[in-house]
């Protein structure tokens, strides 16, 4: 069966340029970087970049003002008091935590560089630090104003039309007025601010004890947003996330509430009145643990409400993660250490791909070369004396299989219980003819195969997930069109 899910990296290309971003039904993540710290701290299972790749366009970034022992400044990412193994900017000082696993700003810029039809709405809030607002914002503005970053930011106070901010990070500010669109602060209650500088209507009962009650708040607020006229200036923001009352109450965690609320959201959007969708907006929806399927429902509503007469030019196309789109019997924990990406330089083409295959486990490792026979380094590379460098995993106990030529297409085959078990490539100029599958696993055993693309510009990057002894269990590719 072929994977035919919609490509999520460029979905905003189908939205009309004139649409205010406050009128686009935006899928978002609450506490975007909260992947660590146990059940009470964790709100997501995907890194910020992975969230963007499944279609999320609204980020909730909690920044802790941090001065290193060397005196350098940066923001670390926190959920409450829990450090999330992430910093805001890779070019600023993070020397106190050299094993940092994620840089949110670089994730956003990398994504927008690959997908210039999109915009990212980034809500910033101070977390686990108590410096005054002027000190906090001075650091943020210094980072955003760096020569290599400043063209990626929209820091205006007015809500822009999408066409004015494609390829940009639109900053929404919960710290202070003066940089970005000011939202200000609220706490545990419905906030309605239809005048002054905010024009904002927020539902955020995050300390509600009962999931059913929280869902009532969410549903009613979505209905309120949908009933607003198309010309409404108010930005409706719904937090579908919930943590429950604070300690010492012994109550469920964000995952518990998401397990109740996310299916309700899916059912709600399934029954949306499609005939009334043109001009309709459900607002910005922050979620904990959103699935690709739920994110896709929000995307479809956004695209139906404000369709572009002529879609914006899409320069790349990305296949979905196979495991994310389909059930499998391997438990993929989606942590940072298992995600690895091979990114090509803009002038390079793939000239060779080598995999290590182990019977009973499928493909356990992968590396690639360009046409000049240079190994293309992954984000995190591994090597050994026998196999050399540039591998995406540390396991080398497998049989080498290789394909070479001027490669412009890649297909991965997924088998339940084993993960990625086979791979084949397409060479430029070969039309509909693909090269042979590399491993011994027969097509009759495949559950799913990634989509094929007529990638006239070649492969832009290859992404892999690995899972302990199971090897590579998930994969995706981005193609330059």
N, C-alpha and C positions, 0 to 999 in steps of 0.2 A: 504494500500500500504506500502510495506517495504522500508525503507531508504537503498539504495544500493550505495550511494556515496562513493568514495574511501576514505580510512583512510589516513589522512594527517599527522599524528604525526610521521610516520616512512617512508616517501616516499623516502628519500635518501638511504635507504637500497637497492634500485634497481639500484643505480648508481655504475659504476665500481670504485674500490678503486684507480686506477691509475690516474683518471681524476683530473686535476688541478681545484681548485675551481673557478678560473677565467674563466674556459671553461664550467662551468655549468650554464645554464640559470636559474638564481636565482630570485624568487619573493621576493620583499622587500617593506618596508614601509618607506616613507619619514617622518621625524619628528615623529618617532615611538611613543613617549609618549604624543603627542599633542592632548589630549582629552578634554581640558578645555580652557575657555577664550573667548568663543563666536565665531562667524563665521569667523573672520579674523585670529584667532589663532588655531582653531581646524582643524586637518588633518586626524584624525582617530576616529573610534567609538569603537574599541576593545582595551583592555589592551595588553601590550606586550605578556603576556602569552597566551591570547586568539588568538593573531595574529600567534604565533608559532603553536598553535593547529590547525589552518586552513591551515597551510603549509608555512607561511612566514619564510624565513631563512636569510634574510638580514635586519638588524636593523640600523636605523639612530638615534644615541643617542646624544642628545645635553646636555652637562654637564656644570653646573654653579658651579665654585669653591665656597664653602660655609664654613664659620667659624661660629659656633654657639656662642651664648652669653656665653656659658660655656667654649668656647675655642676649642671644638672639630671640626674636619674637615670631610667633606663629599662632595658629589656632589648632588645638587638638579637638577631636570630636568626642562628645560625651552623651550619655543618656543619664541624666541626673549625675550621680557621682561616679558612674562607671565609664572608664576610658574604653573607647571602641577600636583601639589599634589602628586609628586613622588620624590623619592631619588634613588641614585644608589645602595647604600649598607645598608642593614638593620642592620648590625653589627657595623657600624660607627655612629657617632653622628647625630641625626636628632631631637634633643630635642626642637629646636625652632619651629618645625612643627610636634607635636606629632600626629596630625590627618592625617599625610601622608597616602595615600591610596595604594601606589604601590612602590615596590623595584625592579628595573629592573634586577640587578644582580641576586637576588634570584629567579626571574621568570625564567631567563635563566638556572640557575643551576638546579632548580626543573625540568624543561623540559628535559634537557639533562640527568639527572639521570633516568627519566622515559623512555627516548628514546635515548639510547646510539649509535644508528646507525646514528644519525643526527649531523650536525655541524651548528653553528650560526656564521654568519659573522657580526661583530659589528663594525660599523663605529663610531668613537668618534670625537666630535668637541666641542670646547669651545663656550659657549653661555651665554650672559648676565653677564659675569665676564671678567676682564681684567688683571688677574695676568700673570706674565711672564710664558713662556712655560715650563721652568725648574721647577717652583713651581707647576704648573698644573700637569705635568707628574710625579713629585715626589709623589703626592698624589695618582694618578692613579696606579702607580707601587706599592705603599705601600698596596693598597687595593687588587690588583690582586695577590700580593705576599703573602697574608695571607695563613697560612697553610691549612685552609679549602677550599681555592679557587684556589690555584696555579695550581693544576692538571687539572683544567677546562679551562685554558687559553693557547692559542697558541700566543706567542709574537714574533715569528721569523719575519725576514724581507723578506724572500723568500715566494713566493706563494706556498702553500703546495698541495699535492695530497689529495683527500678526505679521503683515507684510513689512513692517518697520523693524521687526526684531527677529526675523528668521536668522538662524546662526548665532543667536545671542543668549546670554543668561540674563533674565529679567529679575532684578533683585527686589524682593518684598521684605520690608524691614519691620521686625518686631522689637527693635532696640531703641531707635531714635529717628526723628524726622531729619531730612537733609540728604540722605542717600537712598535712592530707590523709592518704591511705592510704600508709603507708611501704613502699616496695619496696627502697630501699637501692641498693647498687652491685654490679656483677659485671663480669667482663671475659673475653670470649672462651671461656667454658666453660658447660657445663650447670650451672646453680645449682639446688639443691634445698634448700628451707628450709621444712620442714613444721611448725615449732614456733616459739615465741616470738611476735614481733609481726608476722611477715610471712606465714606460711602460703602460701608462694610456690614455684612450680616453673617455672623459666625455661630455655628453649633459646635460646642466642644465640652460636653458633659463627660469628661474623661474619668471622673471618679465615681461614676454611677455603679452601684453594687450589683444590679441585676441586668443581665444582658438583654432581656426582653424590653426593659424600660429604656435602655440605651438605644435599641433599635427603633423604638417609638419616636425618640427624639430625632434620629437620623432620617427616618422615613418622612416625618412631618416637615423637616427642613428641606429635604429634596423636593417635596411637593410645593413648598413655598417658593423655592427657586424656579421650579418649572412653571409656576403660575405667573411669574413676573413678566411684564411686557418685554418684547425684544429690544425696545429702546431704553430699558432700565439701566441706570448708571450704577446701581448697587452691585457689588461683588459678593456673591453668595459662596460661603466656605463651609463645608461640612466635614467634620472629623468623624469618620466611621470607626475610629480607634477608641479603645477604652482600656484602662489599667485597673479599675476598681478602687475602692477606698484605700487610703494610706495605712501603713503599719500603725498599730499592732494587729489590725484586722487580718485574719488568715483567710484570704479569699483568692479566687483565680487570678491568672496573669493575662497579659495581652493575647497570647495564643488562644486561651479559652474564649475570650470575647470574640476574637476574629473567627473562630470556628462556628460561632452562632451568627454573627452579623454578616460575614461575607456571603454565605449562602442566601441570606435574606436579600442582600444587595443584588446578587445574581438573579434571583427571582423577580425582584422589583424592576430591574432593567430589561429582563426578558419580556415583561408585560407592558413596557413603555408604549405609549400611544404613537406608533410610527407615523400615522397620518398627520399628527400635529407637530412633528419634530422640526420642520423648517422654522428657524428662528428661535427654537426652544433651547434653554440652557439649564442643566441641573447644577451648575456651579463647579467649583473646585472640590474634589472629593479625596480626602486623605484616608489611606487605608493601612492597616497592619497586615502583613503576609498576603498581599494580593497575588492571585494566580495569573498566569498569562491569559487564561480564558476570561476571568472577570475583567481584567484590564482591557481585553479586546472588546467586551460589551460596551464599556465606556467610550472607547475609540469609535465604534460604529455609530453611537448616538451623536458624538461630536461631529463626525463627518457628514451625517445626514442633516444636521441642523444648519450648517453654513457651508454648503458645497461650493468649491471653486469652479467657475465657468471653464477656466483653463488651469489645470493643476500645475503647481510649481515644478520646476525641473528637478528630477531625482537623479542624483549622480551615483548612488550606490544602492544595493539591495542586499538584505541580510536574511539568511535562513533562520527559522526559529530553532531553539534548542530542542532536540528530539525528545529528551526525557521530560522536559517541561510541558510538552504538548500531549504526551501520551502516558498512560499508566505503565509502570514497569515494576519488577520485583526487587530491584536493587534500591536500597535506601541511600539516596544521594543527600548528603547533609549540606551541600552548597556553601561550604565555608571557603574563606579566601584562599587557603593553601591548595585548594583543588582546582582553582580556575587559572588557566594559563593561555596566553595568546601569542601567536606568531604574527607580527605586523610587518608588512613589506614597506620599503621606501617607495615613494611615488614613482621613481624611475625604474623599479625592479619588477621582474616577472618571475613566477615560480618555474624553476627548471627541473626540479627533482623532489620527490617526496619519498621518504623511507619510514616504514613502520616496523615495530617489533610485535610479532603475533605469538600468543601462547594458547595452545589448545585448552579449552575449558574456561578460559578467561577472556578471549577475544584480543583486541588490540590493546597493548599495555603501554606503548610509547610511540612517539612520532617526532620527526624533524623534517625540515625543508631546506632546499638550496635555491638560489636564484640562477638565472641563465649563465652567469659568469662563474658558476660552481662555488659560490660563497655560501656558507651556512647562514641561514636567516635566524638570528637569535630570538628566542621567545622572551616574554617578560621575565620569567625566571628559568634559567637554563640549567641543565644537568649534563654530566659527562662521566665517562669512565675510560680506562686505558684501552679497552678493546673496541668500543663503539664510537669514541670521539665525543665531540661537544654538540650543543644546540638542541638537546632533547627536552621535551616538555615534562618528563617525569623521571624519577630516580630508579625505576625498575628496568633492568636490562636483560632479564631472564626470558628471552623470546627469540623467535626466528625472524630474521630480517627479510622484508619484502619491499620492493622498490619499483617506482614508476618514474620515467623521465621524459623530457620533451618540453615544448613551449606550452605549459599548462595554463588553461584559462577556465577550468571548471573542476570541481571536486564534489564527489558524492560519498557520504558516510551511510553505512547500513547498521541499523540497530536491531538487536535481538533481546527480547525480554529475559532477564536473569543473567545476562552476560555484558550488556552495554554495547559499545561499538565493536562490531566483529569483522567488518570489511570496509574497504575503501577502493574507489576507482577514480580515474582522472579523465578529463577531456582535453584534447590538444587542439590548438588553434587551427582552423581550416578544415576540420574533420566533420563539419556539419552535425548530423544526428548520431554519429558513431562515437561511442565511448570506448576507452581502453578496457581491458579485462579487469575483473575484480582481483585484488591482490592475494587474499588469503584463501584457505581451503573451504571456508564456510559458503554453502550454496545459497543462491537467491531464494530458494524455497524455504529457507530458515529465517529470512528477514521478516521483521515485523513492520519496520518503517525505513524509508530512505529519504534523505534530504532532497529538497527541490533542486532541479537543475536550472541553471541560468545561462542565457546566451551572453556571456560576460565579455563583451568586446574589449573592455579595458583591462581584463584580467582579475585575478584574485587579490583583494585588498588586505584581508587578514583571515587567519584560521584560529578559531577558539576551541579549547578543549576543557573538559572536566574529568578529573580522575578520582577514583574511589578506592583507596587502599589496594588490596589484592585483586580487585576486579579490573584494575587498569583504567583505560579511558572509557567512561560510561556515557559521555554526552559530547556533542560536537556541534559547531555551526561555522558558517563561512560568510564573509562579506565580499561582495563582488563589485568592482567598479564597472559601471555600465557604459 
